[in-house]
Structures are given as C-alpha cells and as structure tokens.
Amino acid sequence: MAETNKRAAVLGASEEGGTGWAIAQALHKGGFSLTLGARRLVELERLAAPLGARAHACDATIEDEVSRFCGVAAKGGGLDCAVLVAGAGVRGTIDSISAEDYQHCMRLNLDAAFYFVRHAARHMNQGGAIVLMSSIAATNPWPGYFAYGAAKSALQTLVRYAAIEFAPRGIHVNAVCPGPISTPAEGYLVDHPRAGKIVANEVPLGRVASPGDVAEAVAWLGTSPGWITGETIHTDGGMSLRRPPDVDAIAAAFGAGD
C-alpha cells in the first residue's frame, strides 16, 4: 500500500462483497486513510477493521447525518476523495408506483446525492474529487424502473452543475454509470442460471460487471485524472450500446423452475 496523508470517505460500504466494499479496498490500496459510512454499524465496523478505517453510522437520506459523517471523515486535514455508493433500484411503472415508493426512490437516489455533494464539498481540500454512482437506467430505459432512471438522470445533471460550482477550488465531480453488478444483493438475478444469461447476453464484453470492475473506475476518478470533471463514465462492458434485457424473458426464466 502506498503511504499518503490523503483522506477518503465512502458512504454505503457495509456489505461484504458489495460495490462499496470493493471501492473501499481499492482506495485503501492507494494509500488513503478511510472513513466508511452505512446504516448498519455492527457490520460496518467488522468490514472497516482490516482496513484500519473509521466506521460511522449514517443514513444517506438524512442530511444532518450526512453532514456529521463528512465532518468525521474530514477530521485531521479535510477530505481528498469522497464517494457515495448508497442507492438502490425501486421498481414500478408510472401508472402503478405508489407515492411512498416514488418518494423513497427520490430520497435515496437523488436527495442523498445532493446532501453528499454539498457536505463533502464543504470539507474538500483543494483539488479533491467527488464520485457518485449513477446507473444505466438513466440513459437506457429499463421497463419498470422509471423512478430509478429519472432519479439517476437527475443525479447526472447534479454532477454537471457541481463540477462548475466547485471548479474554482479545483474539485472534480464525476460519476460512474454501471449496468448490473454481481453483488450479493443482485445475485438473485445476475447469478441465476437462466435469467443471468439473458442479462449477460446484452453485454458486448460477455458478462456483467464485478464490484472490482466498478471500483477500479471509481478509484481512478477519485485519484488520477486532473482534467476530467462533470462527466458520467459508463462502466457497463458496453451494455449501454445495446437494448436493455427483455424483462418478460427474465420473468419467464424465473418461473421456469430449476
């Protein structure tokens, strides 16, 4: 591990084998002193220990908690890199989604990003980097995920505005835009013997992303490119170049039996 005095915050890193955890590992290898945040503190502390990281309970949808998290992460010298991973797909069509589900989707996938950018930037050192997580659903509509796609599309607009607003301080603000990722949370789909093949067939590179694939891109945006800001970079193996997987075929695959 390279030795540096740089500090990074990762909010949404409590699941072993998840994307946030892979990002934390990648930044740790790059020599960052880490503060990890998530709602479930006991699991977070277990995962933080091998990295020598601080663990801090934080609900990304509550602005006061995000403010405290960023303040804790910045103690000792400010932030050099801040990554928001927290977020989740919420299903529902325009006609069928409940008001509660719609509002929850917006809080988790858009409001949380706004809170995180605002408070991370307040603690960010000159030349630091903020990285957010978007989704292929923002650019390639997936039937049944309109609220999620709309929230992530708005997040990408937030990235562009933030890049301009914080440019005088040399702060880079970017996002990555993955397709499906093989995580414990998504394993029911991408690792399913039939449904998983339907998804992977729409990826030109032949498979869905691993958490490490996405973490590599996030760590790069968070540490290396001094002249990239306001961008959303697809990390989807080329999936955005094709159609989304057929949701009816996936449903049939789940119903076919083993």
HUPE-V889764 format. One record per residue. N is the residue number from 0. RES is the residue in one small letter. BURIAL is + if it has 9 or more other ideal C-beta (glycine too) atoms within 8 Angstrom, else -. Layout:
# HUPE-V889764
[[N RES BURIAL] [N RES BURIAL]]
This chain:
# HUPE-V889764
[[0 m -] [1 a -] [2 e -] [3 t -] [4 n -] [5 k +] [6 r +] [7 a +] [8 a +] [9 v +] [10 l +] [11 g +] [12 a +] [13 s +] [14 e +] [15 e -] [16 g -] [17 g +] [18 t +] [19 g +] [20 w +] [21 a +] [22 i +] [23 a +] [24 q +] [25 a +] [26 l +] [27 h +] [28 k -] [29 g +] [30 g +] [31 f +] [32 s +] [33 l +] [34 t +] [35 l +] [36 g +] [37 a +] [38 r -] [39 r -] [40 l +] [41 v -] [42 e +] [43 l +] [44 e +] [45 r -] [46 l +] [47 a +] [48 a -] [49 p -] [50 l +] [51 g -] [52 a +] [53 r +] [54 a +] [55 h +] [56 a +] [57 c +] [58 d -] [59 a +] [60 t -] [61 i +] [62 e -] [63 d -] [64 e +] [65 v +] [66 s +] [67 r +] [68 f +] [69 c +] [70 g +] [71 v +] [72 a +] [73 a +] [74 k -] [75 g -] [76 g -] [77 g +] [78 l +] [79 d +] [80 c +] [81 a +] [82 v +] [83 l +] [84 v +] [85 a +] [86 g +] [87 a -] [88 g -] [89 v +] [90 r -] [91 g +] [92 t -] [93 i -] [94 d -] [95 s -] [96 i +] [97 s -] [98 a -] [99 e -] [100 d +] [101 y +] [102 q -] [103 h +] [104 c +] [105 m +] [106 r +] [107 l +] [108 n +] [109 l +] [110 d +] [111 a +] [112 a +] [113 f +] [114 y +] [115 f +] [116 v +] [117 r -] [118 h +] [119 a +] [120 a +] [121 r -] [122 h +] [123 m +] [124 n -] [125 q -] [126 g +] [127 g +] [128 a +] [129 i +] [130 v +] [131 l +] [132 m +] [133 s +] [134 s +] [135 i +] [136 a +] [137 a +] [138 t -] [139 n +] [140 p -] [141 w +] [142 p -] [143 g -] [144 y +] [145 f +] [146 a +] [147 y +] [148 g +] [149 a -] [150 a +] [151 k +] [152 s +] [153 a +] [154 l +] [155 q +] [156 t -] [157 l +] [158 v +] [159 r +] [160 y -] [161 a +] [162 a +] [163 i -] [164 e -] [165 f +] [166 a +] [167 p -] [168 r +] [169 g -] [170 i +] [171 h +] [172 v +] [173 n +] [174 a +] [175 v +] [176 c +] [177 p +] [178 g +] [179 p +] [180 i +] [181 s +] [182 t +] [183 p -] [184 a -] [185 e +] [186 g +] [187 y -] [188 l +] [189 v +] [190 d -] [191 h +] [192 p -] [193 r +] [194 a +] [195 g +] [196 k -] [197 i +] [198 v +] [199 a +] [200 n -] [201 e +] [202 v +] [203 p -] [204 l -] [205 g -] [206 r -] [207 v +] [208 a +] [209 s +] [210 p +] [211 g -] [212 d +] [213 v +] [214 a +] [215 e +] [216 a +] [217 v +] [218 a +] [219 w +] [220 l +] [221 g +] [222 t +] [223 s -] [224 p -] [225 g -] [226 w -] [227 i -] [228 t +] [229 g +] [230 e -] [231 t +] [232 i +] [233 h +] [234 t +] [235 d +] [236 g +] [237 g +] [238 m +] [239 s +] [240 l -] [241 r -] [242 r -] [243 p +] [244 p +] [245 d -] [246 v +] [247 d -] [248 a +] [249 i +] [250 a -] [251 a -] [252 a +] [253 f +] [254 g -] [255 a -] [256 g -] [257 d -]]
